[in-house]
Amino acid sequence: MARGMKALLAGVLGIAAAAGAAGAQGADTGFAALQERGKTAMGVDQYTSTHQFDALPDGGRIELQRDGDDSAGVARIRKHLREIAAAFKSGDFTTPAFVHLREVPGASVMAARRSRITYTFNPLPRGGEVRIVTTDPDALKAIREFMAFQRHDHQAGGMDHDAMKPEPPREQSLAPADTSTPRPGGRMMMGRGMMMGGGMAQMHGDSAFAADMSIVHELLQDHDAITRTVTLLPDGIRTVTESDNPRLAAYIVQHVASMEQRLRDSSVFNVASRTLPTIFQNKDRIRTGIEPTGKGVVLTQTSDDAATVAALQAHAQEVSELAREGMVALMRSVMANGGPMGMAGNGGGAMGMLGGTGHRP
């Protein structure tokens, strides 16, 4: 009997240990997915950067710095934080919603009371900070909720105003996982690479997706070095997309060529557009002219079909928004279209980042 009880106890303990290990693996997988989305949104590896979220007497502070010398990474952080400060000031919190796959606690109140909150970007040696200040009690409470959630979900350090002491960062997983795990409420977190090509490519059965997405990411990160004009024609569009940066100019040309080939092959490339499905469905009704300029591309697309013309013109405006606002606009579009999981199944392109895609007559 004693031997039997020992065997039973060992079995129960073994099941409990296995369940605990599975739970830990699931948590690690979920955190890895969040880290990957953070890399997509912020432009730097989250495992080699340090986040801090402070809840302060008059508001809060978001800090992001690289852990080592990385001038390019520091520049991307500073650009990201400037754009975040501007987005938050306007009441746009879709970037944190994208990273966390949910509305972040406190964000809706911060958006509603945005006129009573100031957001100031300050550079730091290896990155920067966004200082958030208010005298409004409701806004202050929301800011503290926002910071507490960010500290928890990012496993980051920072000042907890209620406890009046700093919280150290929790130990992070050293390597991201390549699977997905459910979040509370039935939501799924995307696995590693989902937004940057890996998982999306598998879902689309498209091995070139990652390369195309990488180019789009580079263009969005440096969107302020891109100029773009759109002319709406009676039967279509004419767009001019250029950059004085030779690297970006080459990416522009490469992206247009790739999107043209994708349309020929009916190989849909869509991350956050409602208009590209119509364009792909009507590809044989589109006439496309592509003219390299040395700094980019002039793209002309026309059609005799009214619905197709409307889709081309709407898509051109979508792309112009991306060229103006970069990753912030992409995150907003992704969340407006159901989040990363919603976009994975809607059929259609991050962009004709350059105006659309076409089919040569």
C-alpha positions, 0 to 999 in steps of 0.5 A: 500500500505504501509503495502504491501511494508513493507511486500515485504521489509521484505520478501526481507530482509529475503531472503537476510539474509537466503542467507547470512547465507547459504553463511557463513555456506558454508564457515564454511564447506569449512574451516572445510574440509580444517582443517581436511585435515590439520590434516591428513597431519600434524598430529595435530588438527588444531583447537588447534594449531596455524599457522603463515605465515610471508612474510619477506624481504628475504623470509618467515617463516612458524610457527606451534605450539600447543596451549597447553602442548602436547609433542606428538603433538609437536613431530609430528609438528617438524617431519612434518616441517622437512619433509616439508622443505626437500620436498620443497627443492626438489621442491615437493609441493604436501602436500599444494596442498592436503590440499588446493585442488589446486596448491598453488600460488607461489609454481610452481615458488618456485619449479622451482627456488628451487636451489636459495632458502634455507629451514631451520627447527628450533624448537620452544617451542611448535612446530617449524618453517621453515625459507625460504630465497632467494636473487632471485627476482622471487623466493622472489615474489613467496614466498610472494604469497605463504605466502599470500595465506596460511594466507588467506586460513588457516585464520592465522596470520603472517607478510604481507611484502607489508603492513609491518605490522602483520596480526592477524588471522581471527576468525575461526569456533569452530567446523568442519562441516560434509558436503562438499561444492564447491570451485571456479572452480567447485572443491569440498572440502572433508567433515570432516573425508573424508581422515581419514575414515568418508566420505570415509567409507560412499562412500565405504559403509565400516564401517571398513575403518576408523579403517584401515585408522587410523592404516595407519595414525599411521604407516605413522606418525612414518615411520622413526621407521619402517624398510622395505626390498623388494626382487623381485622374478621371480614370485612375492615379499618377503617383511620384514616390522618391527619396534623395537617399540612394538606399531608399530610392533603390528600395522604392524601385525594388518594391514597385517591381515586386508588387507588379510581379505579385499582381501578375502572379495573383500573389496577394501581399496585404498587411493592412489595406482594405482596397488591395483585394479589389485591385487584385480581383480586377487586375486585368482591368488595370493599365499600369505605367512605371517610369524610374526617375533616378530617385524613385518611381512615377506610377500611373494606373488607369482603368475603365471600371469605376469600382477599380478606379475608386479602389486605386484612388483609395489605395493611393491615399492609404499609401500616402498616409503611410508615407507621412506617418510611417509605422504609426500609420501601419499599426493604426491600419492593422488594428482597424482591420481586426489586428494581426490575426484579422489581417492574416485572413482578409486576403490582401497588401501592405502596400503598394507602399508606392501607390498601388500595384498594376498589370501591364497591358 
